[in-house]
Amino acid sequence: MAEEIIILGTGASWRECPFDAETWTLNGGYTAMHCNENARIDRLFITDKLYTEYRKPNFNVMKMNELGIPIVSRNHIKGLNYEPYPYKEIVAHFGVDYFANSFAYMIAYALYYGVKKIRMYGVDHVGAREVVEQKPCVEYWIGRAQGMGCEVELYGNTVLLKHYLGMPYGFNRKEHKYEVDDNGVLEEWHRIVNAIHWNIEGRYNRWLKKNSWTKTALKK
């Protein structure tokens, strides 16, 4: 396995990928080869099941088999030529089973097999669900990678390893260079985080009012 890899997501910044190193992608990301004549996909990861909860196929098994590249799948998929994701071995090795999306599985796999440098394109994480559920998990595995001496480079307008205000906590714009946000990603992220915060706090306050004994208990 190569010491340097590219992890290619399907976010808008995937178009910045130079495809100049072994490239891993996930699920339907292999279609990038049809959109860029220089594209290469060397390993495909499948963490979704074959069918959605509505019994619609998530991907085309026949087309995936025709790729002629290693396919790593966490789930058994009938008809797909794949190697099983070494889930138990990786969990035992790292002592944690924190996986909130495919990228987390891919980073853990890369570290398990000794990859020394990871470049990430198209891993933007700008959607509400990605920000809330998945961003912390991917950042955790990036931290594990850096702690193991693996270099991680992020490209594109990703929100990974960024505070939603565009600067570290405790600074203001005079003290810290404010991050330019040409596409409004951080501004939108700020809106999402605030909406979630006020929704949770509002629900908590309503719960406190219904449970007045809790107020007294919390004050003690």
C-alpha positions, 0 to 999 in steps of 0.5 A, spaced: 500 500 500 502 506 498 505 511 503 501 517 500 494 517 498 488 521 496 481 520 499 476 523 494 469 525 497 463 528 492 463 535 495 464 541 490 472 541 491 473 534 488 474 538 482 481 540 485 483 533 486 490 532 481 489 525 482 497 524 482 497 519 488 493 513 490 486 515 490 481 512 494 473 514 494 467 511 497 460 509 494 458 512 488 465 517 488 468 512 482 463 516 477 469 522 478 472 517 472 467 519 467 467 527 469 475 528 469 479 525 463 485 525 468 481 521 474 484 515 477 480 511 482 485 505 486 481 503 491 473 504 493 470 503 499 463 501 501 460 502 507 452 503 505 448 497 504 446 495 497 439 498 498 436 504 502 430 503 507 425 504 501 428 498 497 432 502 492 439 501 490 444 505 493 449 503 487 450 499 481 454 492 483 455 490 476 458 497 474 463 496 480 465 490 479 467 492 472 472 497 475 477 492 476 480 495 482 480 493 490 473 494 493 473 494 501 466 493 504 463 493 511 457 490 509 456 483 505 453 485 498 451 479 494 454 479 487 460 484 489 467 482 488 470 485 495 474 484 501 471 485 507 473 491 511 477 489 517 472 492 522 474 488 528 481 488 527 481 496 527 477 497 533 481 492 537 487 496 534 485 503 536 481 501 542 475 505 539 469 504 535 467 511 533 465 511 526 460 516 524 461 516 516 465 513 510 471 518 511 472 515 518 472 508 516 477 510 510 482 514 515 482 508 520 483 503 514 489 508 512 492 508 519 492 501 520 495 499 514 501 504 515 499 510 510 504 516 512 500 522 508 493 523 507 490 528 502 483 530 502 479 533 496 471 533 496 470 532 504 467 539 505 462 537 510 458 543 509 451 540 510 447 540 516 447 533 518 455 533 516 456 538 521 452 536 527 453 528 526 459 527 522 464 533 522 467 531 529 468 524 528 472 525 522 476 531 526 477 525 531 480 521 526 484 526 523 487 528 530 489 520 531 492 520 524 496 527 526 498 524 533 501 517 529 505 522 525 501 521 519 501 528 515 493 530 513 492 536 508 485 538 507 483 542 500 477 546 498 472 550 502 471 544 507 469 546 514 474 540 517 478 543 523 475 550 523 471 553 528 464 556 525 466 563 527 472 562 522 477 563 528 479 560 535 475 561 541 477 567 545 479 571 539 476 577 536 477 579 529 482 584 531 487 579 534 486 574 529 486 574 522 479 572 520 478 566 515 476 569 508 469 565 507 468 567 499 462 561 499 459 563 505 460 556 508 462 558 515 456 563 515 451 558 513 455 553 518 454 559 524 447 559 522 446 552 523 449 551 529 446 557 532 439 554 530 441 547 533 443 551 540 437 555 541 432 549 539 436 545 544 436 550 550 429 552 548 427 545 549 431 544 556 428 550 559 421 548 557 423 541 561 425 545 567 419 548 567 415 542 567 420 539 573 420 544 578 424 540 583 430 539 578 431 547 579 432 546 586 436 540 586 441 543 581 442 549 585 444 545 591 
